Amino acid sequence: MSAAMVEQIRERLRQALQPAELEVVDEGYKHAGHANEGKGHFHVRIVSAAFAGQLPIKRHRQVYAALQGLMDNGIHALSIDARVPGER
């Protein structure tokens, strides 16, 4: 399930935001002892020109919009690092 979910997240983000760089990491192992232990915890690092001129909150909203339907249906927690190409 986890590998399939990682690929589904990647595909949705590729289609919606055409990233120059994209990394999706399953971080379920970091959440031992928490609700939904080991399930649905992911980190996304995405670099896309689609974020140009956007505040971080807007960038996160764009990521969440691309993943609509997966939140609470496979994704329990999501951390996001969203940047514009060349931004540090």
C-alpha positions in Angstrom: 0.0 0.0 0.0 2.7 2.5 1.0 4.7 2.2 -2.3 1.5 2.5 -4.3 0.5 5.6 -2.3 3.9 7.2 -2.8 3.5 6.6 -6.6 0.0 8.0 -6.6 1.2 11.1 -4.7 4.0 11.6 -7.2 1.7 11.2 -10.2 -0.9 13.7 -8.9 1.8 16.3 -8.2 3.5 15.8 -11.6 0.2 16.3 -13.4 -0.9 19.3 -11.4 2.4 21.2 -10.8 4.9 19.9 -13.4 7.8 19.9 -10.9 11.4 20.4 -11.8 12.2 18.3 -8.7 10.0 16.0 -6.7 10.7 13.7 -3.8 8.0 11.8 -1.9 9.1 9.9 1.2 7.1 7.5 3.3 7.8 8.6 6.9 5.5 6.1 8.6 8.4 4.6 10.5 8.9 7.8 12.4 5.4 7.6 13.9 5.6 4.5 16.1 3.1 4.9 19.0 1.0 7.6 17.3 -2.4 7.4 15.8 -2.4 5.4 12.6 1.0 4.1 13.5 3.2 3.6 10.4 0.4 4.4 8.0 -0.1 7.4 5.8 2.7 9.7 7.0 4.6 11.3 4.1 7.0 14.1 3.3 7.0 15.9 0.0 9.8 18.1 -1.4 8.7 19.8 -4.6 10.3 22.5 -6.7 8.0 24.0 -9.3 7.7 27.2 -11.3 4.0 27.0 -10.5 4.9 28.4 -7.0 6.5 31.6 -8.4 5.2 34.7 -6.5 3.3 32.5 -4.0 3.6 32.7 -0.2 4.3 29.3 1.5 0.6 28.9 2.5 -0.5 29.2 -1.1 2.1 26.7 -2.2 0.8 24.2 0.4 -2.7 24.8 -0.7 -1.7 24.0 -4.3 -0.2 20.7 -3.1 -3.3 19.8 -1.1 -5.5 20.6 -4.0 -3.5 18.3 -6.2 -3.9 15.6 -3.6 -7.6 16.1 -3.1 -9.3 12.8 -2.2 -6.2 11.3 -0.8 -6.2 13.3 2.4 -7.8 11.1 5.0 -8.0 8.3 2.4 -4.4 7.1 2.5 -2.6 10.2 3.7 -2.9 10.7 7.4 -0.1 13.4 7.8 1.8 15.3 5.2 4.8 17.6 5.6 5.6 19.9 2.6 8.7 21.7 1.4 7.6 23.6 -1.6 10.0 25.9 -3.5 10.6 27.7 -6.8 13.5 26.7 -8.9 16.7 28.4 -7.6 15.1 29.1 -4.2 16.9 27.9 -1.1 
